Amino acid sequence: MKVLLFLQTSQNVGVMAYLPFILILVIMYFLMIRPQAKRQKEKQKMLNALKKGDKIITIGGIHGTISGFKGKDARVVLLQIDSNTKISISRSSISSQANNDELVDTIESNS
């Protein structure tokens, strides 16, 4: 009987020794992993919702307006950055959509 009680107590102590590590992992999940996954989902949703005429900012800091899409599954975006200048960029290189306040409309200023 005493042996059985000793085994039960030693198993509880073993689980209690891992409790701080488990708590650290749970805290890391809620403070780091979950918010990053949420931001990634929001960015993917924004990239899928892009359409012709949207004003965007690339990862490299180029501001422009989407003038069309190329390629299979529209993975390549035609970006108009000036009245005579269009460049092809990968959809994944788009950082964000620009608000009217953020984007200086270079097309109108050059005309």
PDB file as gemmi writes it, atoms N, CA and C in Angstrom:
CRYST1    1.000    1.000    1.000  90.00  90.00  90.00 P 1                      
ATOM      1  N   MET A   1       0.825  -1.191   0.000  1.00  0.00           N  
ATOM      2  CA  MET A   1       0.000   0.000   0.000  1.00  0.00           C  
ATOM      3  C   MET A   1       0.874   1.261   0.000  1.00  0.00           C  
ATOM      4  N   LYS A   2       1.932   1.246   0.837  1.00  0.00           N  
ATOM      5  CA  LYS A   2       2.812   2.407   0.893  1.00  0.00           C  
ATOM      6  C   LYS A   2       3.539   2.615  -0.446  1.00  0.00           C  
ATOM      7  N   VAL A   3       3.870   1.535  -1.117  1.00  0.00           N  
ATOM      8  CA  VAL A   3       4.535   1.618  -2.411  1.00  0.00           C  
ATOM      9  C   VAL A   3       3.620   2.270  -3.435  1.00  0.00           C  
ATOM     10  N   LEU A   4       2.353   1.936  -3.410  1.00  0.00           N  
ATOM     11  CA  LEU A   4       1.379   2.511  -4.328  1.00  0.00           C  
ATOM     12  C   LEU A   4       1.227   4.013  -4.095  1.00  0.00           C  
ATOM     13  N   LEU A   5       1.164   4.436  -2.829  1.00  0.00           N  
ATOM     14  CA  LEU A   5       1.074   5.865  -2.510  1.00  0.00           C  
ATOM     15  C   LEU A   5       2.330   6.605  -2.956  1.00  0.00           C  
ATOM     16  N   PHE A   6       3.489   5.973  -2.778  1.00  0.00           N  
ATOM     17  CA  PHE A   6       4.749   6.594  -3.188  1.00  0.00           C  
ATOM     18  C   PHE A   6       4.783   6.791  -4.704  1.00  0.00           C  
ATOM     19  N   LEU A   7       4.306   5.805  -5.464  1.00  0.00           N  
ATOM     20  CA  LEU A   7       4.296   5.922  -6.921  1.00  0.00           C  
ATOM     21  C   LEU A   7       3.360   7.033  -7.388  1.00  0.00           C  
ATOM     22  N   GLN A   8       2.198   7.162  -6.745  1.00  0.00           N  
ATOM     23  CA  GLN A   8       1.261   8.226  -7.124  1.00  0.00           C  
ATOM     24  C   GLN A   8       1.848   9.600  -6.815  1.00  0.00           C  
ATOM     25  N   THR A   9       2.495   9.750  -5.675  1.00  0.00           N  
ATOM     26  CA  THR A   9       3.084  11.035  -5.317  1.00  0.00           C  
ATOM     27  C   THR A   9       4.246  11.381  -6.243  1.00  0.00           C  
ATOM     28  N   SER A  10       5.040  10.412  -6.599  1.00  0.00           N  
ATOM     29  CA  SER A  10       6.177  10.706  -7.472  1.00  0.00           C  
ATOM     30  C   SER A  10       5.704  11.072  -8.882  1.00  0.00           C  
ATOM     31  N   GLN A  11       4.608  10.538  -9.353  1.00  0.00           N  
ATOM     32  CA  GLN A  11       4.075  10.910 -10.661  1.00  0.00           C  
ATOM     33  C   GLN A  11       3.553  12.342 -10.640  1.00  0.00           C  
ATOM     34  N   ASN A  12       2.912  12.747  -9.570  1.00  0.00           N  
ATOM     35  CA  ASN A  12       2.424  14.125  -9.455  1.00  0.00           C  
ATOM     36  C   ASN A  12       3.571  15.119  -9.405  1.00  0.00           C  
ATOM     37  N   VAL A  13       4.629  14.770  -8.720  1.00  0.00           N  
ATOM     38  CA  VAL A  13       5.803  15.648  -8.655  1.00  0.00           C  
ATOM     39  C   VAL A  13       6.433  15.752 -10.041  1.00  0.00           C  
ATOM     40  N   GLY A  14       6.480  14.687 -10.808  1.00  0.00           N  
ATOM     41  CA  GLY A  14       7.037  14.708 -12.152  1.00  0.00           C  
ATOM     42  C   GLY A  14       6.266  15.640 -13.070  1.00  0.00           C  
ATOM     43  N   VAL A  15       4.941  15.629 -12.989  1.00  0.00           N  
ATOM     44  CA  VAL A  15       4.109  16.516 -13.797  1.00  0.00           C  
ATOM     45  C   VAL A  15       4.290  17.962 -13.338  1.00  0.00           C  
ATOM     46  N   MET A  16       4.399  18.166 -12.052  1.00  0.00           N  
ATOM     47  CA  MET A  16       4.582  19.525 -11.516  1.00  0.00           C  
ATOM     48  C   MET A  16       5.924  20.121 -11.949  1.00  0.00           C  
ATOM     49  N   ALA A  17       6.911  19.287 -12.180  1.00  0.00           N  
ATOM     50  CA  ALA A  17       8.216  19.785 -12.622  1.00  0.00           C  
ATOM     51  C   ALA A  17       8.135  20.348 -14.034  1.00  0.00           C  
ATOM     52  N   TYR A  18       7.232  19.831 -14.862  1.00  0.00           N  
ATOM     53  CA  TYR A  18       7.072  20.310 -16.233  1.00  0.00           C  
ATOM     54  C   TYR A  18       6.094  21.473 -16.354  1.00  0.00           C  
ATOM     55  N   LEU A  19       5.381  21.779 -15.297  1.00  0.00           N  
ATOM     56  CA  LEU A  19       4.363  22.845 -15.326  1.00  0.00           C  
ATOM     57  C   LEU A  19       4.930  24.209 -15.743  1.00  0.00           C  
ATOM     58  N   PRO A  20       6.081  24.653 -15.232  1.00  0.00           N  
ATOM     59  CA  PRO A  20       6.606  25.954 -15.698  1.00  0.00           C  
ATOM     60  C   PRO A  20       6.899  25.988 -17.199  1.00  0.00           C  
ATOM     61  N   PHE A  21       7.423  24.900 -17.749  1.00  0.00           N  
ATOM     62  CA  PHE A  21       7.699  24.844 -19.183  1.00  0.00           C  
ATOM     63  C   PHE A  21       6.411  24.892 -19.999  1.00  0.00           C  
ATOM     64  N   ILE A  22       5.402  24.198 -19.520  1.00  0.00           N  
ATOM     65  CA  ILE A  22       4.107  24.205 -20.204  1.00  0.00           C  
ATOM     66  C   ILE A  22       3.509  25.605 -20.167  1.00  0.00           C  
ATOM     67  N   LEU A  23       3.591  26.274 -19.020  1.00  0.00           N  
ATOM     68  CA  LEU A  23       3.074  27.641 -18.911  1.00  0.00           C  
ATOM     69  C   LEU A  23       3.823  28.603 -19.822  1.00  0.00           C  
ATOM     70  N   ILE A  24       5.121  28.453 -19.932  1.00  0.00           N  
ATOM     71  CA  ILE A  24       5.912  29.315 -20.816  1.00  0.00           C  
ATOM     72  C   ILE A  24       5.491  29.117 -22.269  1.00  0.00           C  
ATOM     73  N   LEU A  25       5.272  27.868 -22.669  1.00  0.00           N  
ATOM     74  CA  LEU A  25       4.835  27.603 -24.039  1.00  0.00           C  
ATOM     75  C   LEU A  25       3.457  28.193 -24.313  1.00  0.00           C  
ATOM     76  N   VAL A  26       2.549  28.108 -23.361  1.00  0.00           N  
ATOM     77  CA  VAL A  26       1.211  28.676 -23.534  1.00  0.00           C  
ATOM     78  C   VAL A  26       1.292  30.191 -23.648  1.00  0.00           C  
ATOM     79  N   ILE A  27       2.106  30.807 -22.812  1.00  0.00           N  
ATOM     80  CA  ILE A  27       2.268  32.266 -22.863  1.00  0.00           C  
ATOM     81  C   ILE A  27       2.887  32.679 -24.197  1.00  0.00           C  
ATOM     82  N   MET A  28       3.892  31.948 -24.666  1.00  0.00           N  
ATOM     83  CA  MET A  28       4.508  32.264 -25.957  1.00  0.00           C  
ATOM     84  C   MET A  28       3.496  32.149 -27.089  1.00  0.00           C  
ATOM     85  N   TYR A  29       2.628  31.154 -27.016  1.00  0.00           N  
ATOM     86  CA  TYR A  29       1.622  30.985 -28.060  1.00  0.00           C  
ATOM     87  C   TYR A  29       0.708  32.199 -28.115  1.00  0.00           C  
ATOM     88  N   PHE A  30       0.209  32.646 -26.976  1.00  0.00           N  
ATOM     89  CA  PHE A  30      -0.744  33.750 -26.976  1.00  0.00           C  
ATOM     90  C   PHE A  30      -0.090  35.111 -27.216  1.00  0.00           C  
ATOM     91  N   LEU A  31       1.183  35.271 -26.890  1.00  0.00           N  
ATOM     92  CA  LEU A  31       1.834  36.563 -27.073  1.00  0.00           C  
ATOM     93  C   LEU A  31       2.596  36.696 -28.391  1.00  0.00           C  
ATOM     94  N   MET A  32       3.016  35.575 -28.988  1.00  0.00           N  
ATOM     95  CA  MET A  32       3.842  35.676 -30.181  1.00  0.00           C  
ATOM     96  C   MET A  32       3.251  34.964 -31.396  1.00  0.00           C  
ATOM     97  N   ILE A  33       2.928  33.715 -31.266  1.00  0.00           N  
ATOM     98  CA  ILE A  33       2.539  32.911 -32.419  1.00  0.00           C  
ATOM     99  C   ILE A  33       1.158  33.277 -32.923  1.00  0.00           C  
ATOM    100  N   ARG A  34       0.198  33.406 -32.034  1.00  0.00           N  
ATOM    101  CA  ARG A  34      -1.182  33.694 -32.443  1.00  0.00           C  
ATOM    102  C   ARG A  34      -1.319  35.055 -33.132  1.00  0.00           C  
ATOM    103  N   PRO A  35      -0.749  36.148 -32.580  1.00  0.00           N  
ATOM    104  CA  PRO A  35      -0.859  37.439 -33.288  1.00  0.00           C  
ATOM    105  C   PRO A  35      -0.182  37.434 -34.663  1.00  0.00           C  
ATOM    106  N   GLN A  36       0.946  36.737 -34.788  1.00  0.00           N  
ATOM    107  CA  GLN A  36       1.630  36.669 -36.080  1.00  0.00           C  
ATOM    108  C   GLN A  36       0.772  35.936 -37.110  1.00  0.00           C  
ATOM    109  N   ALA A  37       0.140  34.868 -36.700  1.00  0.00           N  
ATOM    110  CA  ALA A  37      -0.735  34.124 -37.611  1.00  0.00           C  
ATOM    111  C   ALA A  37      -1.930  34.980 -38.025  1.00  0.00           C  
ATOM    112  N   LYS A  38      -2.436  35.778 -37.095  1.00  0.00           N  
ATOM    113  CA  LYS A  38      -3.570  36.658 -37.400  1.00  0.00           C  
ATOM    114  C   LYS A  38      -3.171  37.723 -38.419  1.00  0.00           C  
ATOM    115  N   ARG A  39      -1.983  38.336 -38.239  1.00  0.00           N  
ATOM    116  CA  ARG A  39      -1.495  39.334 -39.200  1.00  0.00           C  
ATOM    117  C   ARG A  39      -1.277  38.712 -40.576  1.00  0.00           C  
ATOM    118  N   GLN A  40      -0.762  37.499 -40.600  1.00  0.00           N  
ATOM    119  CA  GLN A  40      -0.512  36.825 -41.867  1.00  0.00           C  
ATOM    120  C   GLN A  40      -1.828  36.535 -42.595  1.00  0.00           C  
ATOM    121  N   LYS A  41      -2.865  36.140 -41.864  1.00  0.00           N  
ATOM    122  CA  LYS A  41      -4.175  35.897 -42.470  1.00  0.00           C  
ATOM    123  C   LYS A  41      -4.755  37.181 -43.046  1.00  0.00           C  
ATOM    124  N   GLU A  42      -4.631  38.287 -42.300  1.00  0.00           N  
ATOM    125  CA  GLU A  42      -5.155  39.573 -42.765  1.00  0.00           C  
ATOM    126  C   GLU A  42      -4.433  40.034 -44.028  1.00  0.00           C  
ATOM    127  N   LYS A  43      -3.110  39.842 -44.082  1.00  0.00           N  
ATOM    128  CA  LYS A  43      -2.359  40.255 -45.269  1.00  0.00           C  
ATOM    129  C   LYS A  43      -2.750  39.400 -46.471  1.00  0.00           C  
ATOM    130  N   GLN A  44      -2.919  38.103 -46.277  1.00  0.00           N  
ATOM    131  CA  GLN A  44      -3.319  37.229 -47.383  1.00  0.00           C  
ATOM    132  C   GLN A  44      -4.709  37.603 -47.884  1.00  0.00           C  
ATOM    133  N   LYS A  45      -5.590  37.965 -46.966  1.00  0.00           N  
ATOM    134  CA  LYS A  45      -6.941  38.401 -47.343  1.00  0.00           C  
ATOM    135  C   LYS A  45      -6.874  39.685 -48.168  1.00  0.00           C  
ATOM    136  N   MET A  46      -6.000  40.620 -47.769  1.00  0.00           N  
ATOM    137  CA  MET A  46      -5.822  41.872 -48.498  1.00  0.00           C  
ATOM    138  C   MET A  46      -5.249  41.604 -49.893  1.00  0.00           C  
ATOM    139  N   LEU A  47      -4.267  40.698 -49.998  1.00  0.00           N  
ATOM    140  CA  LEU A  47      -3.667  40.389 -51.293  1.00  0.00           C  
ATOM    141  C   LEU A  47      -4.672  39.738 -52.236  1.00  0.00           C  
ATOM    142  N   ASN A  48      -5.533  38.891 -51.706  1.00  0.00           N  
ATOM    143  CA  ASN A  48      -6.538  38.234 -52.547  1.00  0.00           C  
ATOM    144  C   ASN A  48      -7.635  39.197 -52.991  1.00  0.00           C  
ATOM    145  N   ALA A  49      -7.858  40.275 -52.242  1.00  0.00           N  
ATOM    146  CA  ALA A  49      -8.929  41.219 -52.559  1.00  0.00           C  
ATOM    147  C   ALA A  49      -8.474  42.350 -53.481  1.00  0.00           C  
ATOM    148  N   LEU A  50      -7.202  42.368 -53.890  1.00  0.00           N  
ATOM    149  CA  LEU A  50      -6.710  43.442 -54.753  1.00  0.00           C  
ATOM    150  C   LEU A  50      -7.416  43.412 -56.103  1.00  0.00           C  
ATOM    151  N   LYS A  51      -7.670  44.608 -56.630  1.00  0.00           N  
ATOM    152  CA  LYS A  51      -8.317  44.719 -57.937  1.00  0.00           C  
ATOM    153  C   LYS A  51      -7.704  45.885 -58.698  1.00  0.00           C  
ATOM    154  N   LYS A  52      -8.031  45.983 -59.958  1.00  0.00           N  
ATOM    155  CA  LYS A  52      -7.510  47.045 -60.810  1.00  0.00           C  
ATOM    156  C   LYS A  52      -7.937  48.397 -60.243  1.00  0.00           C  
ATOM    157  N   GLY A  53      -6.986  49.326 -60.175  1.00  0.00           N  
ATOM    158  CA  GLY A  53      -7.267  50.667 -59.677  1.00  0.00           C  
ATOM    159  C   GLY A  53      -6.903  50.875 -58.216  1.00  0.00           C  
ATOM    160  N   ASP A  54      -6.584  49.806 -57.488  1.00  0.00           N  
ATOM    161  CA  ASP A  54      -6.178  49.950 -56.089  1.00  0.00           C  
ATOM    162  C   ASP A  54      -4.800  50.594 -56.006  1.00  0.00           C  
ATOM    163  N   LYS A  55      -4.631  51.451 -55.042  1.00  0.00           N  
ATOM    164  CA  LYS A  55      -3.341  52.088 -54.809  1.00  0.00           C  
ATOM    165  C   LYS A  55      -2.609  51.291 -53.744  1.00  0.00           C  
ATOM    166  N   ILE A  56      -1.357  50.942 -54.037  1.00  0.00           N  
ATOM    167  CA  ILE A  56      -0.597  50.063 -53.155  1.00  0.00           C  
ATOM    168  C   ILE A  56       0.803  50.612 -52.898  1.00  0.00           C  
ATOM    169  N   ILE A  57       1.448  50.001 -51.903  1.00  0.00           N  
ATOM    170  CA  ILE A  57       2.847  50.271 -51.586  1.00  0.00           C  
ATOM    171  C   ILE A  57       3.556  48.918 -51.585  1.00  0.00           C  
ATOM    172  N   THR A  58       4.680  48.830 -52.301  1.00  0.00           N  
ATOM    173  CA  THR A  58       5.432  47.577 -52.336  1.00  0.00           C  
ATOM    174  C   THR A  58       6.361  47.494 -51.134  1.00  0.00           C  
ATOM    175  N   ILE A  59       6.953  46.328 -50.958  1.00  0.00           N  
ATOM    176  CA  ILE A  59       7.906  46.131 -49.864  1.00  0.00           C  
ATOM    177  C   ILE A  59       9.099  47.068 -50.022  1.00  0.00           C  
ATOM    178  N   GLY A  60       9.468  47.356 -51.259  1.00  0.00           N  
ATOM    179  CA  GLY A  60      10.597  48.255 -51.533  1.00  0.00           C  
ATOM    180  C   GLY A  60      10.258  49.725 -51.410  1.00  0.00           C  
ATOM    181  N   GLY A  61       8.988  50.053 -51.141  1.00  0.00           N  
ATOM    182  CA  GLY A  61       8.593  51.440 -50.950  1.00  0.00           C  
ATOM    183  C   GLY A  61       8.073  52.123 -52.197  1.00  0.00           C  
ATOM    184  N   ILE A  62       7.830  51.384 -53.256  1.00  0.00           N  
ATOM    185  CA  ILE A  62       7.307  51.976 -54.487  1.00  0.00           C  
ATOM    186  C   ILE A  62       5.802  52.147 -54.355  1.00  0.00           C  
ATOM    187  N   HIS A  63       5.331  53.358 -54.616  1.00  0.00           N  
ATOM    188  CA  HIS A  63       3.899  53.654 -54.584  1.00  0.00           C  
ATOM    189  C   HIS A  63       3.367  53.615 -56.006  1.00  0.00           C  
ATOM    190  N   GLY A  64       2.190  53.049 -56.189  1.00  0.00           N  
ATOM    191  CA  GLY A  64       1.618  53.006 -57.520  1.00  0.00           C  
ATOM    192  C   GLY A  64       0.188  52.509 -57.512  1.00  0.00           C  
ATOM    193  N   THR A  65      -0.366  52.414 -58.706  1.00  0.00           N  
ATOM    194  CA  THR A  65      -1.745  51.977 -58.902  1.00  0.00           C  
ATOM    195  C   THR A  65      -1.739  50.705 -59.738  1.00  0.00           C  
ATOM    196  N   ILE A  66      -2.553  49.743 -59.346  1.00  0.00           N  
ATOM    197  CA  ILE A  66      -2.638  48.491 -60.091  1.00  0.00           C  
ATOM    198  C   ILE A  66      -3.349  48.751 -61.404  1.00  0.00           C  
ATOM    199  N   SER A  67      -2.675  48.392 -62.517  1.00  0.00           N  
ATOM    200  CA  SER A  67      -3.294  48.592 -63.825  1.00  0.00           C  
ATOM    201  C   SER A  67      -3.712  47.274 -64.459  1.00  0.00           C  
ATOM    202  N   GLY A  68      -3.383  46.159 -63.842  1.00  0.00           N  
ATOM    203  CA  GLY A  68      -3.801  44.875 -64.367  1.00  0.00           C  
ATOM    204  C   GLY A  68      -3.049  43.733 -63.710  1.00  0.00           C  
ATOM    205  N   PHE A  69      -3.372  42.522 -64.166  1.00  0.00           N  
ATOM    206  CA  PHE A  69      -2.752  41.312 -63.639  1.00  0.00           C  
ATOM    207  C   PHE A  69      -2.295  40.444 -64.803  1.00  0.00           C  
ATOM    208  N   LYS A  70      -1.217  39.680 -64.594  1.00  0.00           N  
ATOM    209  CA  LYS A  70      -0.701  38.780 -65.619  1.00  0.00           C  
ATOM    210  C   LYS A  70      -0.460  37.419 -64.993  1.00  0.00           C  
ATOM    211  N   GLY A  71      -0.319  36.448 -65.860  1.00  0.00           N  
ATOM    212  CA  GLY A  71       0.107  35.139 -65.416  1.00  0.00           C  
ATOM    213  C   GLY A  71      -1.006  34.272 -64.881  1.00  0.00           C  
ATOM    214  N   LYS A  72      -0.614  33.054 -64.648  1.00  0.00           N  
ATOM    215  CA  LYS A  72      -1.538  32.070 -64.103  1.00  0.00           C  
ATOM    216  C   LYS A  72      -1.901  32.469 -62.671  1.00  0.00           C  
ATOM    217  N   ASP A  73      -3.156  32.434 -62.352  1.00  0.00           N  
ATOM    218  CA  ASP A  73      -3.676  32.790 -61.023  1.00  0.00           C  
ATOM    219  C   ASP A  73      -3.382  34.240 -60.651  1.00  0.00           C  
ATOM    220  N   ALA A  74      -3.091  35.087 -61.619  1.00  0.00           N  
ATOM    221  CA  ALA A  74      -2.835  36.520 -61.410  1.00  0.00           C  
ATOM    222  C   ALA A  74      -1.777  36.756 -60.336  1.00  0.00           C  
ATOM    223  N   ARG A  75      -0.678  36.025 -60.436  1.00  0.00           N  
ATOM    224  CA  ARG A  75       0.403  36.184 -59.454  1.00  0.00           C  
ATOM    225  C   ARG A  75       1.298  37.373 -59.752  1.00  0.00           C  
ATOM    226  N   VAL A  76       1.226  37.885 -60.962  1.00  0.00           N  
ATOM    227  CA  VAL A  76       2.033  39.040 -61.350  1.00  0.00           C  
ATOM    228  C   VAL A  76       1.107  40.239 -61.486  1.00  0.00           C  
ATOM    229  N   VAL A  77       1.500  41.348 -60.883  1.00  0.00           N  
ATOM    230  CA  VAL A  77       0.700  42.571 -60.889  1.00  0.00           C  
ATOM    231  C   VAL A  77       1.396  43.608 -61.760  1.00  0.00           C  
ATOM    232  N   LEU A  78       0.640  44.247 -62.650  1.00  0.00           N  
ATOM    233  CA  LEU A  78       1.160  45.372 -63.422  1.00  0.00           C  
ATOM    234  C   LEU A  78       0.908  46.629 -62.605  1.00  0.00           C  
ATOM    235  N   LEU A  79       1.981  47.293 -62.228  1.00  0.00           N  
ATOM    236  CA  LEU A  79       1.893  48.462 -61.368  1.00  0.00           C  
ATOM    237  C   LEU A  79       2.256  49.703 -62.162  1.00  0.00           C  
ATOM    238  N   GLN A  80       1.344  50.653 -62.214  1.00  0.00           N  
ATOM    239  CA  GLN A  80       1.599  51.913 -62.904  1.00  0.00           C  
ATOM    240  C   GLN A  80       2.117  52.902 -61.875  1.00  0.00           C  
ATOM    241  N   ILE A  81       3.362  53.345 -62.092  1.00  0.00           N  
ATOM    242  CA  ILE A  81       3.969  54.269 -61.141  1.00  0.00           C  
ATOM    243  C   ILE A  81       4.095  55.679 -61.709  1.00  0.00           C  
ATOM    244  N   ASP A  82       3.874  55.822 -62.994  1.00  0.00           N  
ATOM    245  CA  ASP A  82       3.918  57.109 -63.662  1.00  0.00           C  
ATOM    246  C   ASP A  82       3.003  57.005 -64.878  1.00  0.00           C  
ATOM    247  N   SER A  83       2.758  58.126 -65.553  1.00  0.00           N  
ATOM    248  CA  SER A  83       1.855  58.083 -66.692  1.00  0.00           C  
ATOM    249  C   SER A  83       2.375  57.191 -67.809  1.00  0.00           C  
ATOM    250  N   ASN A  84       3.687  57.062 -67.952  1.00  0.00           N  
ATOM    251  CA  ASN A  84       4.268  56.238 -69.011  1.00  0.00           C  
ATOM    252  C   ASN A  84       5.029  55.032 -68.480  1.00  0.00           C  
ATOM    253  N   THR A  85       4.997  54.792 -67.187  1.00  0.00           N  
ATOM    254  CA  THR A  85       5.826  53.746 -66.598  1.00  0.00           C  
ATOM    255  C   THR A  85       4.968  52.697 -65.900  1.00  0.00           C  
ATOM    256  N   LYS A  86       5.099  51.460 -66.387  1.00  0.00           N  
ATOM    257  CA  LYS A  86       4.448  50.324 -65.749  1.00  0.00           C  
ATOM    258  C   LYS A  86       5.516  49.279 -65.456  1.00  0.00           C  
ATOM    259  N   ILE A  87       5.428  48.671 -64.295  1.00  0.00           N  
ATOM    260  CA  ILE A  87       6.360  47.608 -63.950  1.00  0.00           C  
ATOM    261  C   ILE A  87       5.564  46.375 -63.537  1.00  0.00           C  
ATOM    262  N   SER A  88       6.181  45.221 -63.704  1.00  0.00           N  
ATOM    263  CA  SER A  88       5.580  43.969 -63.271  1.00  0.00           C  
ATOM    264  C   SER A  88       6.207  43.570 -61.946  1.00  0.00           C  
ATOM    265  N   ILE A  89       5.371  43.286 -60.974  1.00  0.00           N  
ATOM    266  CA  ILE A  89       5.866  42.860 -59.665  1.00  0.00           C  
ATOM    267  C   ILE A  89       5.098  41.613 -59.242  1.00  0.00           C  
ATOM    268  N   SER A  90       5.681  40.889 -58.346  1.00  0.00           N  
ATOM    269  CA  SER A  90       5.023  39.725 -57.776  1.00  0.00           C  
ATOM    270  C   SER A  90       3.967  40.197 -56.768  1.00  0.00           C  
ATOM    271  N   ARG A  91       2.867  39.497 -56.733  1.00  0.00           N  
ATOM    272  CA  ARG A  91       1.791  39.872 -55.806  1.00  0.00           C  
ATOM    273  C   ARG A  91       2.285  39.808 -54.359  1.00  0.00           C  
ATOM    274  N   SER A  92       3.195  38.882 -54.081  1.00  0.00           N  
ATOM    275  CA  SER A  92       3.692  38.733 -52.715  1.00  0.00           C  
ATOM    276  C   SER A  92       4.606  39.882 -52.284  1.00  0.00           C  
ATOM    277  N   SER A  93       5.059  40.726 -53.228  1.00  0.00           N  
ATOM    278  CA  SER A  93       5.918  41.846 -52.860  1.00  0.00           C  
ATOM    279  C   SER A  93       5.124  43.098 -52.505  1.00  0.00           C  
ATOM    280  N   ILE A  94       3.811  42.989 -52.435  1.00  0.00           N  
ATOM    281  CA  ILE A  94       2.977  44.121 -52.038  1.00  0.00           C  
ATOM    282  C   ILE A  94       2.916  44.171 -50.526  1.00  0.00           C  
ATOM    283  N   SER A  95       3.244  45.325 -49.980  1.00  0.00           N  
ATOM    284  CA  SER A  95       3.265  45.490 -48.535  1.00  0.00           C  
ATOM    285  C   SER A  95       1.886  45.834 -47.983  1.00  0.00           C  
ATOM    286  N   SER A  96       1.244  46.835 -48.578  1.00  0.00           N  
ATOM    287  CA  SER A  96      -0.061  47.262 -48.071  1.00  0.00           C  
ATOM    288  C   SER A  96      -0.789  48.080 -49.114  1.00  0.00           C  
ATOM    289  N   GLN A  97      -2.050  48.313 -48.845  1.00  0.00           N  
ATOM    290  CA  GLN A  97      -2.809  49.237 -49.669  1.00  0.00           C  
ATOM    291  C   GLN A  97      -2.575  50.626 -49.104  1.00  0.00           C  
ATOM    292  N   ALA A  98      -2.469  51.609 -49.986  1.00  0.00           N  
ATOM    293  CA  ALA A  98      -2.195  52.975 -49.565  1.00  0.00           C  
ATOM    294  C   ALA A  98      -3.497  53.734 -49.391  1.00  0.00           C  
ATOM    295  N   ASN A  99      -3.538  54.528 -48.350  1.00  0.00           N  
ATOM    296  CA  ASN A  99      -4.646  55.456 -48.182  1.00  0.00           C  
ATOM    297  C   ASN A  99      -4.408  56.643 -49.098  1.00  0.00           C  
ATOM    298  N   ASN A 100      -5.429  57.431 -49.346  1.00  0.00           N  
ATOM    299  CA  ASN A 100      -5.262  58.611 -50.199  1.00  0.00           C  
ATOM    300  C   ASN A 100      -4.268  59.591 -49.595  1.00  0.00           C  
ATOM    301  N   ASP A 101      -4.159  59.635 -48.262  1.00  0.00           N  
ATOM    302  CA  ASP A 101      -3.221  60.542 -47.603  1.00  0.00           C  
ATOM    303  C   ASP A 101      -1.777  60.077 -47.784  1.00  0.00           C  
ATOM    304  N   GLU A 102      -1.558  58.753 -47.849  1.00  0.00           N  
ATOM    305  CA  GLU A 102      -0.209  58.220 -47.938  1.00  0.00           C  
ATOM    306  C   GLU A 102       0.371  58.308 -49.344  1.00  0.00           C  
ATOM    307  N   LEU A 103      -0.481  58.210 -50.334  1.00  0.00           N  
ATOM    308  CA  LEU A 103      -0.002  58.101 -51.702  1.00  0.00           C  
ATOM    309  C   LEU A 103      -0.033  59.441 -52.407  1.00  0.00           C  
ATOM    310  N   VAL A 104       1.123  59.890 -52.872  1.00  0.00           N  
ATOM    311  CA  VAL A 104       1.190  61.097 -53.681  1.00  0.00           C  
ATOM    312  C   VAL A 104       0.934  60.651 -55.106  1.00  0.00           C  
ATOM    313  N   ASP A 105      -0.118  61.160 -55.713  1.00  0.00           N  
ATOM    314  CA  ASP A 105      -0.500  60.711 -57.030  1.00  0.00           C  
ATOM    315  C   ASP A 105       0.433  61.319 -58.057  1.00  0.00           C  
ATOM    316  N   THR A 106       1.470  60.578 -58.407  1.00  0.00           N  
ATOM    317  CA  THR A 106       2.490  61.078 -59.324  1.00  0.00           C  
ATOM    318  C   THR A 106       1.949  61.185 -60.749  1.00  0.00           C  
ATOM    319  N   ILE A 107       0.935  60.424 -61.064  1.00  0.00           N  
ATOM    320  CA  ILE A 107       0.389  60.462 -62.427  1.00  0.00           C  
ATOM    321  C   ILE A 107      -0.223  61.839 -62.709  1.00  0.00           C  
ATOM    322  N   GLU A 108      -0.995  62.370 -61.769  1.00  0.00           N  
ATOM    323  CA  GLU A 108      -1.615  63.668 -61.973  1.00  0.00           C  
ATOM    324  C   GLU A 108      -0.596  64.800 -61.870  1.00  0.00           C  
ATOM    325  N   SER A 109       0.393  64.647 -60.989  1.00  0.00           N  
ATOM    326  CA  SER A 109       1.363  65.730 -60.821  1.00  0.00           C  
ATOM    327  C   SER A 109       2.288  65.876 -62.025  1.00  0.00           C  
ATOM    328  N   ASN A 110       2.495  64.797 -62.776  1.00  0.00           N  
ATOM    329  CA  ASN A 110       3.349  64.880 -63.958  1.00  0.00           C  
ATOM    330  C   ASN A 110       2.610  65.345 -65.198  1.00  0.00           C  
ATOM    331  N   SER A 111       1.296  65.346 -65.164  1.00  0.00           N  
ATOM    332  CA  SER A 111       0.519  65.751 -66.356  1.00  0.00           C  
ATOM    333  C   SER A 111       0.431  67.236 -66.492  1.00  0.00           C  
TER     334      SER A 111                                                      
END                                                                             
